[in-house]
Amino acid sequence: MPGVLYVISTPIGNLEDITLRALRLLGEVALIACEDTRHTRKLLAHFQIATPTVSYHEHNERQRAAELIARLQAGASVALVSDAGTPLVSDPGYRIVQEAIRHGVQVVPVPGASALVAALTASGLQTDEFYFAGFLPAKSSQRRARLAALAAVEATLIFYEAPHRIKATLADARAVLGNRRAVMARELTKLHEEFIRGTLDEVSATVEPREVRGELVLLLGSLAKDAAAGIKQATPHSIAEEVAALVRDERLDQKAALKRVARARGLSKSAAYRQLLAERAEEDVPVEVTPDDVE
């Protein structure tokens, strides 16, 4: 009879955040597949668990998945853990779970800590609907395009982010999504746990002078959800306002200013032009940029 693949959540910082069931199973299985065996051994040593470990990460998962399936089919039960939190959530594990299901091996979740859920519950943002988007792209242009694609999602947006990119990500989110409510959660469950709450402008102003360190979760409020709940948002700048500011402050011509705003918002130049026309029409103000300028 095949063994069981247990997908076990481990603490994201505070070692007390592990369940009794997780501790029991980590001691009972034949093998623990870890993202980093050195990291997991520290956890096991703390709880005096001597179960053998094997590495399972993005660089060896194809080969290792086949080896683990063979062990499971031979009757051995295996625990899958990540360095912190719940496996498969922005961590390796998808392939072994898929292969286990394909080979008729029982897959059992052992729930526990998750950084995205911990951040959401203490954020003060709407929790009835949320969208977890993992890590945003490292390049600003790709990051802005991804944010633009998420702009219409009527739910709290949740991202993981690296500390060396957080300032740029906050700036890109502000440019693309407007000055909506935001929360940066840092070092959750650890000694220096911190929540920075406010609008994107306010969070950016707090973060900008600092050297940011630690594990980060970024949450962005939903404009639609906040409006339905009667929560006032800071009004995002219109395209017309941003174009005017660039013309005034950086002495760009209208064409160059519109191109920059379109790029910042992840829009095509023609889409930005149409939106500019609509804004100017509401204000009954002529548009100096012509259709030829956005070709």
C-alpha positions, -999 to 999 in steps of 0.1 A, spaced: 0 0 0 14 35 -9 25 59 17 10 93 23 24 127 11 19 152 39 21 189 29 30 204 62 31 241 70 59 253 93 64 286 112 72 318 93 92 331 122 80 323 157 87 286 163 56 284 186 35 287 154 35 251 146 7 227 152 8 196 174 -3 175 144 26 189 123 51 180 151 37 145 154 38 138 116 73 152 112 84 127 137 65 98 122 72 100 85 101 82 69 115 112 51 111 150 51 115 168 17 128 203 24 134 234 4 167 238 23 177 209 46 200 232 67 171 255 75 146 227 83 171 208 105 172 239 128 135 236 132 137 198 138 165 201 163 145 227 183 117 201 187 141 171 190 129 154 158 155 131 141 137 122 109 160 121 78 158 150 54 163 154 16 165 186 -4 136 194 -27 138 228 -45 132 244 -79 166 232 -93 162 195 -85 124 190 -83 120 170 -115 146 144 -105 137 145 -68 99 142 -75 105 109 -93 126 96 -64 100 106 -38 72 90 -58 92 58 -58 95 59 -20 58 67 -16 48 38 -39 70 15 -18 50 24 12 70 51 29 52 83 40 69 116 32 65 151 46 69 181 22 79 214 39 92 248 27 117 270 45 88 289 61 50 288 59 29 267 36 45 247 8 36 255 -28 26 291 -20 54 309 -39 75 279 -30 84 245 -46 61 215 -44 36 217 -73 54 189 -93 55 164 -64 19 170 -55 8 166 -91 29 134 -95 16 119 -63 -20 125 -74 -13 110 -109 2 79 -92 -27 74 -68 -8 85 -37 -29 102 -11 -20 139 -5 -29 153 29 -26 190 38 -15 199 73 -24 235 76 -6 262 96 12 295 92 10 315 60 25 349 56 -2 362 32 -30 352 55 -13 366 86 -7 399 68 -42 401 55 -59 395 89 -40 423 106 -39 447 76 -72 465 82 -80 461 45 -111 443 32 -108 405 38 -139 391 22 -122 388 -12 -84 389 -19 -61 381 -48 -27 367 -41 -3 375 -69 30 361 -55 61 381 -65 59 409 -90 84 410 -119 118 424 -110 119 448 -140 99 480 -136 83 479 -171 71 443 -166 60 451 -130 39 480 -142 23 459 -169 14 433 -143 0 459 -120 -20 474 -148 -35 439 -155 -46 437 -119 -60 472 -118 -96 461 -123 -95 433 -97 -122 441 -71 -104 425 -42 -74 432 -18 -42 426 -38 -14 407 -19 22 404 -31 54 391 -17 83 414 -23 121 416 -17 134 444 6 157 458 -21 128 463 -45 100 475 -22 106 512 -28 105 508 -66 74 486 -63 56 512 -42 64 538 -67 52 517 -96 20 508 -78 13 544 -71 19 553 -108 -3 526 -121 -30 521 -95 -33 555 -80 -30 565 -43 -50 537 -29 -48 523 6 -18 501 12 -1 481 39 35 468 41 39 440 66 75 432 76 90 403 96 57 388 105 57 368 139 93 378 145 109 402 170 108 432 147 73 426 133 59 458 118 29 470 99 30 503 79 -5 514 70 -18 543 50 -21 554 13 6 544 -11 20 579 -8 21 576 30 36 542 31 63 553 5 71 584 26 76 562 57 97 536 38 118 560 16 144 572 42 149 537 56 170 507 48 143 480 45 152 445 57 134 413 63 105 394 47 78 416 32 42 413 23 26 442 4 -12 446 4 -32 470 -17 -68 479 -10 -96 476 -36 -111 509 -47 -144 493 -54 -145 474 -20 -135 505 -1 -161 526 -19 -188 501 -11 -178 502 25 -179 539 26 -141 543 30 -128 573 12 -97 569 -10 -73 596 -20 -83 606 -55 -58 593 -80 -43 618 -104 -60 619 -138 -39 614 -169 -46 651 -177 -32 662 -143 -1 640 -147 6 653 -182 2 689 -170 25 683 -141 52 669 -164 49 698 -189 51 723 -160 78 706 -138 100 689 -163 93 711 -193 83 682 -215 61 688 -245 26 673 -245 36 644 -267 65 633 -245 45 638 -213 17 616 -226 41 589 -236 57 589 -202 23 587 -184 11 559 -207 43 539 -200 40 545 -162 4 532 -162 11 502 -184 -12 516 -212 -7 519 -249 -2 555 -261 -35 553 -280 -54 541 -249 -39 569 -228 -48 594 -255 -84 582 -255 -86 585 -217 -71 620 -219 -97 630 -245 -125 618 -222 -110 637 -192 -107 669 -212 -141 665 -227 -156 664 -191 -137 696 -183 -144 712 -217 -107 718 -222 -90 714 -256 -63 687 -260 -31 699 -276 -19 664 -284 -31 651 -318 -39 615 -329 -7 616 -350 14 622 -318 4 588 -304 11 567 -334 
